Amino acid sequence: MLVLVTVLAAFGWVFSKEAIASFPPLLFMGIRFFIAGIILVLLGKRFFRGLDKESVKKAVLVGAVGSASMGFWISGLDHSDHLGVGAFIMSLGAILTPIMAKFIFGAKPTRSIWVASCIAMLGLGCLSLSNGLDFELSHLFFLASALSSAFQMNLMSRFTLNIHVLVLSSFQLMVTGAVLLCISFSFETMPETVSLEVIKWLLLSILIATSLRFFLQTYGLSLTPVSHAAILLNLEPVWTAILATFWFSEVMKMNQVLGCSLIFLAMLVSRWRQLIVFIKK
């Protein structure tokens, strides 16, 4: 089920790229997340009974931080010609989370995290070595999104949230969507008409890549140890790169293949203990 979740997440990259080809990016993401959040509310409305107000406030804050991550992500997607590369850069959030926790909360990352961060830096360096040392604008957006995502994960780990995971997901989606819609209305030019093609990609993004994905992820996480989930969810950038190759005929240069491979290796190293447990079981 969690492998299917990573496949659906990869399709989310493709659906979003197709939609924003002729639709304002922030408006698309705002609509996608807000409606997807409402759908999750309808699917799990029994979990919304007796909500803790303090937990709801914290969930709203986490969603607000998530809007920064998604805003940077869709901006990176809008400027990117290589979805696979962007997906691997985004996956750095898993490595950045414990490092950020050290500087914000004084946590002590494991040695594997520091080793993984060195490998990841080498990977980023390889990605920038196309014509000299030069990062693409999309890479910077994806890196900013990964940093925002790491900050969001730290907030979630520090908050005591007495609410169901599905409720938390719905709040995050709705708040993120609402914030992005406000920004879109302020800075983007609203389209006079919306084509059926855009509506198709929007519906696929809402129903499959967001609502169904989050629902299955919530259920799947309840059925497997965290160590297994941590490894399986790392597959998202791999599927994204494969889909981008077939869907958009993307071809990675050798430095991009090496950079993405190093980043994927860094992800596995950062989860070394979970990986050992996963292999043994």
C-alpha contacts under 8 A as a table, 3 or more apart, distances in Angstrom:
res1	aa1	res2	aa2	distance
1	M	4	L	5.06
1	M	5	V	6.32
1	M	216	L	6.86
1	M	217	Q	7.57
1	M	220	G	5.86
2	L	5	V	4.77
2	L	6	T	6.45
2	L	216	L	7.44
2	L	217	Q	6.21
2	L	220	G	5.86
2	L	221	L	7.68
2	L	229	A	7.07
2	L	232	L	6.53
2	L	233	L	6.72
3	V	6	T	5.19
3	V	7	V	6.45
3	V	232	L	6.20
3	V	233	L	7.00
3	V	235	L	7.37
4	L	7	V	5.01
4	L	8	L	6.23
5	V	8	L	5.14
5	V	9	A	6.17
5	V	213	R	5.43
5	V	214	F	7.85
5	V	216	L	6.60
5	V	217	Q	6.08
5	V	233	L	7.80
6	T	9	A	4.96
6	T	10	A	6.21
6	T	232	L	7.94
6	T	233	L	6.03
6	T	234	N	7.87
6	T	235	L	6.07
6	T	236	E	4.58
6	T	239	W	7.31
7	V	10	A	5.07
7	V	11	F	6.34
7	V	236	E	6.47
7	V	239	W	6.05
7	V	240	T	7.77
8	L	11	F	5.01
8	L	12	G	6.29
8	L	208	I	6.79
8	L	209	A	5.20
8	L	213	R	6.11
9	A	12	G	4.94
9	A	13	W	6.95
9	A	209	A	5.63
9	A	210	T	7.68
9	A	213	R	6.90
9	A	236	E	6.43
10	A	13	W	5.39
10	A	14	V	6.95
10	A	236	E	5.78
10	A	237	P	7.01
10	A	239	W	5.74
10	A	240	T	4.46
10	A	243	L	7.34
11	F	14	V	5.05
11	F	15	F	6.09
11	F	209	A	6.42
11	F	240	T	7.07
11	F	243	L	7.48
12	G	15	F	5.15
12	G	16	S	5.93
12	G	205	S	5.86
12	G	208	I	7.98
12	G	209	A	4.77
12	G	210	T	7.48
13	W	16	S	5.30
13	W	17	K	6.11
13	W	77	L	7.97
13	W	83	L	7.23
13	W	240	T	7.01
14	V	17	K	5.18
14	V	18	E	6.24
14	V	240	T	7.92
14	V	243	L	7.62
14	V	244	A	7.18
14	V	247	W	7.82
15	F	18	E	5.23
15	F	19	A	6.22
15	F	201	W	5.43
15	F	202	L	7.46
15	F	204	L	6.86
15	F	205	S	5.89
16	S	19	A	5.06
16	S	20	I	6.18
16	S	201	W	7.03
16	S	202	L	7.56
16	S	205	S	6.74
17	K	20	I	5.53
17	K	21	A	6.41
17	K	77	L	6.56
17	K	78	D	7.02
18	E	21	A	5.52
18	E	198	V	7.81
18	E	201	W	6.75
19	A	22	S	6.37
19	A	23	F	6.18
19	A	28	F	7.59
19	A	197	E	7.82
19	A	198	V	5.21
19	A	201	W	5.45
19	A	202	L	6.53
20	I	23	F	4.54
20	I	24	P	6.01
20	I	25	P	5.30
20	I	28	F	7.08
20	I	78	D	6.87
21	A	78	D	7.77
22	S	198	V	7.35
23	F	27	L	7.73
23	F	28	F	6.84
23	F	191	P	7.26
23	F	194	V	7.97
23	F	198	V	7.22
24	P	27	L	5.39
24	P	28	F	6.16
24	P	184	S	7.93
24	P	188	E	6.69
24	P	189	T	7.35
24	P	190	M	7.33
24	P	191	P	7.71
25	P	28	F	5.14
25	P	29	M	6.32
25	P	74	I	6.19
25	P	75	S	6.93
25	P	78	D	7.03
26	L	29	M	5.12
26	L	30	G	5.98
26	L	71	G	6.59
26	L	74	I	7.04
26	L	75	S	7.88
26	L	180	L	5.83
26	L	181	L	6.79
26	L	183	I	7.44
26	L	184	S	5.40
26	L	188	E	7.77
27	L	30	G	5.08
27	L	31	I	6.18
27	L	180	L	6.86
27	L	181	L	5.64
27	L	184	S	5.34
27	L	185	F	7.66
27	L	188	E	7.79
28	F	31	I	5.37
28	F	32	R	6.02
28	F	202	L	7.31
29	M	32	R	4.96
29	M	33	F	6.01
29	M	70	M	7.65
29	M	71	G	7.87
29	M	74	I	7.35
29	M	177	G	6.62
29	M	180	L	6.93
29	M	181	L	7.90
30	G	33	F	5.51
30	G	34	F	5.99
30	G	176	T	7.08
30	G	177	G	3.90
30	G	178	A	6.16
30	G	179	V	7.30
30	G	180	L	4.83
30	G	181	L	4.73
30	G	184	S	7.94
31	I	34	F	5.35
31	I	35	I	6.03
31	I	177	G	6.21
31	I	181	L	7.06
32	R	35	I	5.70
32	R	36	A	6.04
32	R	177	G	7.05
32	R	202	L	6.67
32	R	205	S	6.70
32	R	206	I	5.19
32	R	210	T	7.86
33	F	36	A	5.01
33	F	37	G	6.00
33	F	173	L	4.99
33	F	174	M	6.04
33	F	176	T	6.72
33	F	177	G	4.69
33	F	206	I	7.08
33	F	210	T	7.42
34	F	37	G	5.18
34	F	38	I	6.46
34	F	173	L	5.84
34	F	174	M	4.24
34	F	175	V	7.17
34	F	176	T	7.19
34	F	177	G	4.33
34	F	178	A	6.28
35	I	38	I	5.07
35	I	39	I	6.30
35	I	174	M	7.25
35	I	177	G	7.98
35	I	206	I	7.01
36	A	39	I	5.08
36	A	40	L	6.38
36	A	170	S	7.66
36	A	173	L	6.82
36	A	174	M	7.53
36	A	206	I	5.40
36	A	207	L	6.96
36	A	210	T	6.24
36	A	211	S	5.16
37	G	40	L	5.14
37	G	41	V	6.34
37	G	169	S	7.37
37	G	170	S	4.33
37	G	171	F	6.65
37	G	172	Q	7.56
37	G	173	L	4.84
37	G	174	M	4.87
37	G	211	S	7.29
38	I	41	V	4.97
38	I	42	L	6.41
38	I	170	S	6.83
38	I	174	M	6.93
39	I	42	L	5.12
39	I	43	L	6.22
39	I	211	S	6.73
40	L	43	L	4.92
40	L	44	G	6.04
40	L	45	K	7.98
40	L	166	L	7.15
40	L	167	V	7.77
40	L	169	S	7.89
40	L	170	S	5.58
40	L	211	S	6.38
40	L	215	F	7.36
41	V	44	G	5.35
41	V	45	K	5.29
41	V	48	F	7.95
41	V	167	V	7.07
41	V	170	S	6.12
42	L	45	K	5.30
44	G	47	F	5.66
44	G	48	F	7.37
44	G	166	L	6.84
44	G	167	V	7.33
45	K	48	F	5.34
45	K	49	R	7.57
46	R	49	R	6.05
47	F	163	I	7.94
47	F	164	H	6.46
47	F	166	L	7.80
47	F	167	V	6.71
48	F	51	L	5.89
48	F	167	V	6.63
51	L	55	S	7.77
51	L	56	V	7.28
51	L	162	N	8.00
51	L	163	I	6.83
52	D	55	S	5.33
52	D	56	V	6.31
52	D	162	N	6.60
52	D	163	I	7.21
53	K	56	V	4.99
53	K	57	K	6.30
54	E	57	K	5.17
54	E	58	K	6.43
55	S	58	K	5.08
55	S	59	A	6.08
55	S	160	T	7.14
55	S	161	L	4.92
55	S	162	N	6.11
55	S	163	I	6.91
56	V	59	A	4.95
56	V	60	V	6.15
56	V	161	L	7.92
56	V	171	F	7.93
57	K	60	V	5.14
57	K	61	L	6.38
58	K	61	L	5.04
58	K	62	V	6.25
58	K	159	F	7.10
58	K	161	L	7.48
59	A	62	V	5.06
59	A	63	G	6.20
59	A	161	L	7.64
59	A	168	L	6.13
59	A	171	F	6.35
59	A	172	Q	6.52
60	V	63	G	4.99
60	V	64	A	6.22
60	V	171	F	6.30
60	V	172	Q	6.44
60	V	175	V	6.22
61	L	64	A	5.01
61	L	65	V	6.40
62	V	65	V	5.22
62	V	66	G	6.17
62	V	152	Q	5.95
62	V	155	L	6.71
62	V	156	M	6.85
62	V	172	Q	6.59
63	G	66	G	4.80
63	G	67	S	6.35
63	G	171	F	6.71
63	G	172	Q	3.94
63	G	173	L	6.68
63	G	174	M	7.67
63	G	175	V	5.18
63	G	176	T	5.19
64	A	67	S	5.21
64	A	68	A	7.22
64	A	172	Q	7.53
64	A	175	V	6.03
64	A	176	T	5.64
64	A	179	V	6.89
65	V	68	A	5.52
65	V	69	S	6.94
65	V	148	S	6.99
65	V	149	S	7.92
65	V	151	F	7.74
65	V	152	Q	5.93
65	V	176	T	7.82
66	G	69	S	5.05
66	G	70	M	6.23
66	G	148	S	7.08
66	G	149	S	6.58
66	G	152	Q	6.25
66	G	172	Q	7.16
66	G	176	T	5.97
67	S	70	M	5.12
67	S	71	G	5.84
67	S	175	V	7.59
67	S	176	T	4.35
67	S	177	G	7.16
67	S	179	V	6.37
67	S	180	L	6.35
68	A	71	G	5.02
68	A	72	F	6.18
68	A	145	S	7.10
68	A	148	S	6.39
69	S	72	F	5.37
69	S	73	W	6.10
69	S	144	A	7.26
69	S	145	S	4.26
69	S	146	A	6.89
69	S	147	L	7.69
69	S	148	S	4.89
69	S	149	S	5.53
70	M	73	W	4.80
70	M	74	I	6.09
70	M	145	S	6.68
70	M	176	T	7.78
71	G	74	I	5.49
71	G	75	S	6.22
71	G	145	S	7.63
71	G	180	L	6.95
72	F	75	S	5.09
72	F	76	G	6.08
72	F	141	F	5.18
72	F	142	F	6.42
72	F	144	A	6.36
72	F	145	S	5.03
73	W	76	G	5.09
73	W	77	L	6.17
73	W	141	F	6.34
73	W	142	F	5.52
73	W	145	S	5.44
74	I	77	L	4.85
74	I	78	D	6.03
75	S	78	D	5.00
75	S	79	H	6.47
75	S	138	S	7.36
75	S	141	F	6.52
76	G	79	H	5.27
76	G	80	S	5.91
76	G	86	G	7.67
76	G	137	L	7.34
76	G	138	S	4.22
76	G	139	H	6.81
76	G	140	L	7.59
76	G	141	F	4.76
76	G	142	F	5.53
77	L	80	S	5.02
77	L	83	L	7.15
77	L	86	G	7.58
77	L	138	S	6.82
78	D	138	S	7.81
79	H	137	L	7.08
79	H	138	S	5.30
80	S	83	L	6.58
80	S	86	G	7.48
80	S	138	S	5.26
80	S	139	H	7.93
81	D	250	E	7.87
82	H	85	V	5.52
82	H	86	G	6.51
82	H	244	A	7.60
82	H	250	E	6.54
82	H	252	M	7.69
83	L	86	G	5.06
83	L	87	A	6.15
83	L	240	T	6.83
83	L	241	A	6.52
83	L	244	A	6.19
84	G	87	A	5.13
84	G	88	F	6.49
84	G	237	P	6.30
84	G	238	V	7.40
84	G	240	T	5.42
84	G	241	A	3.75
84	G	242	I	7.49
84	G	244	A	6.41
85	V	88	F	5.33
85	V	89	I	6.40
85	V	241	A	7.22
85	V	256	Q	7.00
85	V	260	C	6.49
86	G	89	I	5.13
86	G	90	M	6.15
86	G	138	S	7.54
86	G	139	H	6.56
86	G	142	F	6.20
87	A	90	M	5.07
87	A	91	S	6.30
87	A	236	E	7.53
87	A	237	P	4.72
87	A	240	T	6.64
87	A	241	A	7.51
88	F	91	S	5.08
88	F	92	L	7.02
88	F	237	P	5.25
88	F	238	V	7.88
88	F	260	C	5.95
88	F	263	I	6.61
88	F	264	F	7.09
89	I	92	L	5.55
89	I	124	L	7.78
89	I	139	H	7.26
89	I	142	F	6.20
89	I	143	L	6.20
89	I	146	A	7.37
89	I	260	C	7.89
89	I	263	I	7.54
90	M	93	G	6.16
90	M	142	F	5.62
90	M	143	L	6.37
90	M	145	S	6.79
90	M	146	A	5.02
91	S	94	A	6.20
91	S	95	I	7.99
91	S	146	A	6.96
91	S	234	N	7.50
91	S	237	P	7.12
91	S	267	M	7.66
92	L	95	I	5.30
92	L	96	L	6.15
92	L	120	A	7.62
92	L	143	L	7.83
92	L	146	A	6.07
92	L	263	I	7.42
92	L	267	M	7.32
93	G	96	L	4.94
93	G	97	T	5.96
93	G	146	A	4.45
93	G	147	L	6.13
93	G	149	S	5.99
93	G	150	A	5.07
94	A	97	T	5.55
94	A	98	P	7.73
94	A	150	A	6.89
94	A	267	M	7.23
95	I	98	P	6.43
95	I	99	I	7.00
95	I	113	I	6.55
95	I	116	A	7.19
95	I	117	S	6.64
95	I	266	A	7.93
95	I	267	M	6.77
95	I	270	S	6.43
96	L	99	I	5.15
96	L	100	M	5.93
96	L	117	S	7.89
96	L	146	A	7.63
96	L	147	L	6.72
96	L	150	A	5.80
97	T	100	M	5.26
97	T	101	A	6.21
97	T	147	L	7.92
97	T	149	S	7.97
97	T	150	A	4.32
97	T	151	F	6.70
97	T	153	M	6.62
97	T	154	N	6.43
98	P	101	A	4.87
98	P	102	K	6.47
98	P	107	A	7.54
98	P	108	K	7.88
98	P	109	P	5.71
98	P	113	I	7.54
98	P	154	N	7.92
99	I	102	K	5.29
99	I	103	F	6.93
99	I	109	P	6.41
99	I	113	I	7.64
100	M	103	F	5.33
100	M	104	I	6.11
100	M	150	A	7.13
100	M	151	F	7.11
100	M	154	N	7.77
101	A	104	I	5.16
101	A	105	F	5.25
101	A	106	G	6.43
101	A	107	A	5.52
101	A	108	K	7.96
101	A	154	N	6.39
102	K	105	F	5.60
102	K	106	G	4.32
102	K	107	A	4.23
102	K	108	K	5.81
102	K	109	P	6.82
103	F	106	G	5.67
103	F	107	A	7.53
104	I	107	A	7.97
109	P	113	I	6.17
109	P	114	W	7.47
110	T	113	I	5.44
110	T	114	W	7.09
111	R	114	W	5.34
111	R	115	V	6.40
112	S	115	V	5.02
112	S	116	A	5.93
112	S	269	V	6.04
112	S	270	S	5.30
112	S	271	R	7.71
112	S	272	W	6.93
113	I	116	A	4.96
113	I	117	S	6.06
113	I	269	V	7.29
113	I	270	S	4.82
114	W	117	S	5.05
114	W	118	C	6.42
115	V	118	C	5.30
115	V	119	I	6.46
115	V	266	A	7.75
115	V	269	V	7.42
115	V	270	S	7.68
116	A	119	I	5.09
116	A	120	A	6.04
116	A	265	L	7.75
116	A	266	A	4.33
116	A	267	M	6.75
116	A	269	V	5.52
116	A	270	S	5.35
117	S	120	A	4.94
117	S	121	M	6.15
117	S	266	A	6.75
118	C	121	M	5.15
118	C	122	L	6.46
119	I	122	L	5.15
119	I	123	G	6.33
119	I	262	L	6.16
119	I	263	I	6.81
119	I	265	L	7.55
119	I	266	A	5.52
120	A	123	G	4.88
120	A	124	L	6.21
120	A	262	L	6.22
120	A	263	I	4.83
120	A	266	A	5.49
121	M	124	L	5.06
121	M	125	G	6.10
122	L	125	G	4.97
122	L	126	C	6.28
122	L	259	G	7.24
122	L	262	L	7.10
123	G	126	C	5.13
123	G	127	L	6.40
123	G	258	L	6.97
123	G	259	G	3.90
123	G	260	C	6.31
123	G	261	S	7.40
123	G	262	L	4.90
123	G	263	I	5.35
124	L	127	L	5.08
124	L	128	S	6.47
124	L	259	G	6.03
124	L	263	I	7.56
125	G	128	S	5.28
125	G	129	L	6.51
125	G	133	L	7.82
125	G	259	G	7.25
126	C	129	L	5.24
126	C	255	N	5.41
126	C	256	Q	6.62
126	C	258	L	6.71
126	C	259	G	4.82
127	L	130	S	7.13
127	L	135	F	7.64
127	L	255	N	5.93
127	L	256	Q	5.08
127	L	258	L	7.90
127	L	259	G	5.19
127	L	260	C	7.63
128	S	131	N	7.97
128	S	132	G	7.50
128	S	133	L	5.44
128	S	134	D	5.05
128	S	135	F	4.89
128	S	136	E	7.42
129	L	132	G	5.33
129	L	133	L	5.08
129	L	134	D	6.53
129	L	255	N	6.73
130	S	133	L	7.21
130	S	134	D	7.28
130	S	255	N	7.04
131	N	134	D	6.86
135	F	139	H	6.30
135	F	140	L	7.02
136	E	139	H	5.22
136	E	140	L	6.73
137	L	140	L	5.24
137	L	141	F	6.45
138	S	141	F	5.05
138	S	142	F	6.19
139	H	142	F	5.12
139	H	143	L	6.07
140	L	143	L	5.04
140	L	144	A	6.10
141	F	144	A	5.08
141	F	145	S	6.16
142	F	145	S	4.92
142	F	146	A	6.19
143	L	146	A	5.00
143	L	147	L	6.26
144	A	147	L	5.07
144	A	148	S	6.19
145	S	148	S	5.07
145	S	149	S	6.04
146	A	149	S	5.00
146	A	150	A	6.15
147	L	150	A	5.04
147	L	151	F	6.34
148	S	151	F	5.09
148	S	152	Q	6.21
149	S	152	Q	4.95
149	S	153	M	6.18
150	A	153	M	5.09
150	A	154	N	6.28
151	F	154	N	5.10
151	F	155	L	6.37
152	Q	155	L	5.18
152	Q	156	M	6.32
153	M	156	M	5.08
153	M	157	S	6.17
154	N	157	S	5.10
154	N	158	R	6.24
155	L	158	R	5.21
155	L	159	F	6.07
156	M	159	F	5.33
156	M	160	T	7.95
157	S	160	T	7.87
163	I	167	V	6.45
163	I	168	L	6.67
164	H	167	V	5.21
164	H	168	L	6.35
165	V	168	L	4.99
165	V	169	S	6.13
165	V	218	T	6.59
166	L	169	S	5.05
166	L	170	S	6.22
166	L	214	F	7.94
166	L	215	F	7.17
166	L	218	T	6.37
167	V	170	S	5.15
167	V	171	F	6.25
168	L	171	F	5.23
168	L	172	Q	6.15
169	S	172	Q	5.11
169	S	173	L	6.13
169	S	214	F	7.34
170	S	173	L	5.15
170	S	174	M	6.13
171	F	174	M	5.24
171	F	175	V	5.99
172	Q	175	V	5.36
172	Q	176	T	5.91
173	L	176	T	5.21
173	L	177	G	5.97
174	M	177	G	5.04
174	M	178	A	6.03
175	V	178	A	5.05
175	V	179	V	6.16
176	T	179	V	5.30
176	T	180	L	6.21
177	G	180	L	5.23
177	G	181	L	6.08
178	A	181	L	5.13
178	A	182	C	6.32
179	V	182	C	5.21
179	V	183	I	6.38
180	L	183	I	5.09
180	L	184	S	5.98
181	L	184	S	4.94
181	L	185	F	6.10
182	C	185	F	5.26
182	C	186	S	6.35
183	I	186	S	5.12
183	I	187	F	6.21
183	I	188	E	7.85
184	S	187	F	5.36
184	S	188	E	5.02
184	S	189	T	7.99
185	F	188	E	5.99
185	F	189	T	7.63
185	F	190	M	7.40
191	P	194	V	6.78
194	V	198	V	6.61
194	V	199	I	7.17
195	S	198	V	5.40
195	S	199	I	6.51
196	L	199	I	4.98
196	L	200	K	6.11
197	E	200	K	5.14
197	E	201	W	6.52
198	V	201	W	5.23
198	V	202	L	6.03
199	I	202	L	4.93
199	I	203	L	6.04
200	K	203	L	5.28
200	K	204	L	6.22
201	W	204	L	5.08
201	W	205	S	6.05
202	L	205	S	5.08
202	L	206	I	6.15
203	L	206	I	5.06
203	L	207	L	5.87
203	L	208	I	7.94
204	L	207	L	5.41
204	L	208	I	5.41
204	L	209	A	6.69
205	S	208	I	5.74
205	S	209	A	4.78
205	S	210	T	6.10
206	I	209	A	6.12
206	I	210	T	5.18
206	I	211	S	6.02
207	L	210	T	6.06
207	L	211	S	5.17
207	L	212	L	5.97
208	I	211	S	6.08
208	I	212	L	4.99
208	I	213	R	6.30
209	A	212	L	6.47
209	A	213	R	5.52
210	T	213	R	5.14
210	T	214	F	5.93
211	S	214	F	5.39
211	S	215	F	6.08
212	L	215	F	5.10
212	L	216	L	6.05
213	R	216	L	5.30
213	R	217	Q	5.97
214	F	217	Q	4.95
214	F	218	T	6.00
215	F	218	T	5.25
215	F	219	Y	6.31
216	L	219	Y	5.07
216	L	220	G	5.74
217	Q	220	G	4.96
217	Q	221	L	5.96
218	T	221	L	5.41
218	T	222	S	6.69
219	Y	222	S	5.32
219	Y	223	L	6.85
220	G	223	L	5.27
220	G	224	T	6.73
221	L	224	T	5.68
221	L	225	P	7.45
221	L	226	V	7.24
221	L	229	A	6.66
222	S	225	P	7.97
224	T	228	H	6.52
224	T	229	A	6.73
225	P	228	H	5.45
225	P	229	A	6.53
226	V	229	A	5.04
226	V	230	A	6.01
227	S	230	A	5.28
227	S	231	I	6.67
227	S	274	Q	4.52
227	S	275	L	7.16
227	S	277	V	6.85
227	S	278	F	6.55
228	H	231	I	5.45
228	H	232	L	6.26
228	H	274	Q	6.86
228	H	275	L	7.67
228	H	277	V	7.81
228	H	278	F	5.53
229	A	232	L	5.13
229	A	233	L	5.95
230	A	233	L	5.68
230	A	234	N	6.88
230	A	271	R	7.32
230	A	274	Q	7.14
231	I	234	N	5.54
231	I	235	L	7.77
231	I	268	L	7.45
231	I	271	R	7.11
231	I	274	Q	7.02
231	I	275	L	6.40
231	I	278	F	7.64
232	L	235	L	5.89
233	L	236	E	6.28
234	N	237	P	7.12
234	N	267	M	7.35
235	L	238	V	5.30
235	L	239	W	6.45
236	E	239	W	5.38
236	E	240	T	6.16
237	P	240	T	4.88
237	P	241	A	6.08
238	V	241	A	5.28
238	V	242	I	6.34
239	W	242	I	5.04
239	W	243	L	6.03
240	T	243	L	5.15
240	T	244	A	6.01
241	A	244	A	5.13
241	A	245	T	6.25
242	I	245	T	5.19
242	I	246	F	6.60
243	L	246	F	5.29
243	L	247	W	5.70
243	L	248	F	7.93
244	A	247	W	5.09
244	A	248	F	5.25
244	A	249	S	6.53
244	A	250	E	5.81
245	T	248	F	5.87
245	T	249	S	4.64
245	T	250	E	4.54
245	T	251	V	6.42
246	F	249	S	5.31
246	F	250	E	7.40
247	W	250	E	7.90
252	M	255	N	7.99
252	M	256	Q	5.70
252	M	257	V	6.09
253	K	256	Q	5.19
253	K	257	V	6.33
254	M	257	V	5.10
254	M	258	L	6.19
255	N	258	L	5.12
255	N	259	G	5.97
256	Q	259	G	4.95
256	Q	260	C	5.99
257	V	260	C	5.31
257	V	261	S	6.03
258	L	261	S	5.09
258	L	262	L	6.18
259	G	262	L	5.23
259	G	263	I	6.29
260	C	263	I	5.05
260	C	264	F	6.13
261	S	264	F	5.11
261	S	265	L	6.13
262	L	265	L	4.96
262	L	266	A	6.09
263	I	266	A	4.91
263	I	267	M	6.28
264	F	267	M	5.04
264	F	268	L	6.46
265	L	268	L	5.16
265	L	269	V	6.16
266	A	269	V	5.01
266	A	270	S	6.06
267	M	270	S	5.19
267	M	271	R	6.47
268	L	271	R	5.10
268	L	272	W	5.99
268	L	275	L	7.11
269	V	272	W	4.79
271	R	274	Q	5.34
271	R	275	L	5.93
272	W	275	L	4.95
272	W	276	I	6.24
273	R	276	I	5.20
273	R	277	V	6.39
274	Q	277	V	5.10
274	Q	278	F	6.02
275	L	278	F	4.93
275	L	279	I	6.13
276	I	279	I	5.19
276	I	280	K	6.20
277	V	280	K	5.19
277	V	281	K	6.24
278	F	281	K	5.35
